[in-house]
Amino acid sequence: MKVYAIPEIIEYLETLVDILYEKEYFSYQQTSEIYVAELFNDIITNLPKKQHKPAPKYYDRYGKELYYAAFTKNKRTTWYAFFSKYEENGNIWFAICVRGDGGASGGTEEVDGKSCQLPPSPRTD
């Protein structure tokens, strides 16, 4: 099983590092970078093993047949990865293509001939 994150997700995570630091969730930029890197590694490593559920109908505007899985970082913080699941030649792979931060669509990305719509960049307010 393979997990693929489209480029916009990587950009989102880079922005998330800055947001977490600027909003003073972390005292040091490096600590924020480590937190986000560990979150991403957790998603990439464990998404295929995680229990996943169909995404709520609200997320149909970002793509059909989306799923989500929860990643708990501590008692107060749970992150949700929204993704599409594909099977090709007996192999299953996951495409993380929706951030789940709401709002209007921010573009479309092709993943193996199927499109995943993207919500806008994260809010900073």
Secondary structure, 3 states (H helix, E strand, C coil): CEEEECHHHHHHHHHHHHHHHHCCCCCCHHHHHHHHHHHHHHHHHHHHHCCCEECCHHHHHHCCCEEEEEEEEECCEEEEEEEEEEEECCEEEEEEEECCCCCCCCCEEEECCEEEECCCCCCCC
